[in-house]
Amino acid sequence: MDTVAMHISNGIVGPGTSGVFAAIALAALAVCVLRGRRDLDDRLAPMAGLVAAFIFAVQMLNFWVLPGVSGHLLGGALAAMLVGPWIGALCVSIVLIVQALVFADGGVSAIGLNITNMAVIGTFLTYGVLTLLLKVLPRKPGAIAATAFVAAIVSVVGGASGFVLEYALGGEVGDISLGKAAGLMIGVHVLIGIGEGLITAATVLAVAKVRPDLVYALRGRALAPVAQESAA
Amino acid sequence: MGAGHAHLLHLPHDSAVHRLPPEVKIAASVGFTLLVVLTPREAMWAFGVYALLLAIVVAAARVRPGWLLRRVVIELPFVLIALLLPFFGGGETVHWLGLNLSVTGLYGAWNIAAKGTLGVVSSLLLAATTPVNDLLTGLDRLRCPRVMTQIAGFMLRYGQVLGEEAARMRVARLSRGYEQRFLWQLRAWATGAGALFLRAFERGERVYVAMLSRGYAGVMPRLGGRPARPAEWAAALTLPAVTGAVALAAALT
């Protein structure tokens, strides 16, 4: 399938399907812009920029998954945890748009598909999962790390499933069986998800320990004072 | 804007294409790519015309073909996948040099290779002729929501902060005798990523506070530059207009 993880290139999914998903992505982004405007205060503006820059850098980090298939991190979970779903989806979308325009990574005509998979599914699905996990789990560093890890895997596999759905609806690449494509995409992305999970967990944990006020998902509440407990 | 100095894909010199305002170039490039993708794959002559059109822009922008070719390798992974399709696609087959090739697979491969390459070259041309900051100005003039250009501006600014902070940390690690080894160092690498993020954020926060204290209120002042004139729009939109005509002809035949 597509080797550069989920950056779908021009001409892989048909124009009809691409159009439908472009409309979906546009609608989702419009909502994000409206809601995000409320969120984007003096604290979140630089954070959003840094999250976008970090995701940009991290997406360039390709790693070898299987022979002939490499993947890279997506960053949706990181964005959802640190700046929330609205701004998070905007951050990932901006990275994708700049990559399509400037670095020719991911097709311009496939931008709707890429935004739907990585920005919309990647952050919103993840945000749901992590809000749920944070409610259930205690506010301890280990739990935060576990939440970030699980959320990252969910975001990557969710994005991959999005690609499989789009490919099923409008794939233009001959008739490779859908089952084979789905198996390969999701299998590979579980592995990518584990890598992404480790980096997301490490980053979020580092931020949550030192500056819990910067983690949107914690909603301004500090971690339970477990750092001392576990040290004692 | 203090951000985004020369970047890898920008070719700083002067040409008719470089001088065009960014918004018309974005519109032309995106329009071109969309029309190329809409062209039916069977109309091979149309893709030849598109390549010719791009060649004219390349010449007008005075970009050396070799410079461009070295950067087109970005799409190599996609082309390699495309090359496999004729062997794995099902359906009707043709014999060529003793190989059984699937017809739908061949068309699929051609489709990806042709449309992918044209799109990549068009994006590369945009990047080569437009500095990143101008690209943001262009998006702003195309009525891209302020929140998005604001985040994008910070992204470019902090990309540099992040890079420099990473370089500083690398020097610090090396001077303490750190040696890069594969999996054994994963833990150090992971905590390093977290530390890098925090350091870059705190530096970025200082930059932001400095900007606020100098009167930043969400928009950068525009120093120079002006919106595109009708003649410039007309010149740039010739590309998608001709492309559209060819695409239409290809769809009708």
Interface residues (C-beta under 8 A of the other chain):
Chain A: M1 D2 T3 V4 S9 N10 G11 I12 P15 S18 V33 G36 R37 L40 D42 A45 P46 M47 A48 G49 L50 A52 A53 F54 F56 A57 G68 S70 I87 L90 C91 S93 I94 V95 I97 V98 A100 L101 V102 F103 A104 D105 G107 V108 S109 E172 V173 G174 D175 I176 L198 I199 A201 A202 T203 V204 L205 A206 V207 V210 R211 L214
Chain B: H7 L9 I26 S29 V30 T33 L34 V36 V37 L38 R41 R71 I74 E75 P77 F78 L80 I81 L85 F88 G89 G90 G91 S102 T104 G105 Y107 G108 N111 I112 A114 K115 G116 L118 G119 V120 S122 S123 L124 L126 A127 V132 L135 P145 V147 M148 Q150 I151 A152 G153 F154 M155 L156 R157 Y158 G159 V161 L162 G163 L186 A190 T191 A193 G194 A195 F197 L198 A200 F201 G204 E205 V207 Y208 L212 G218
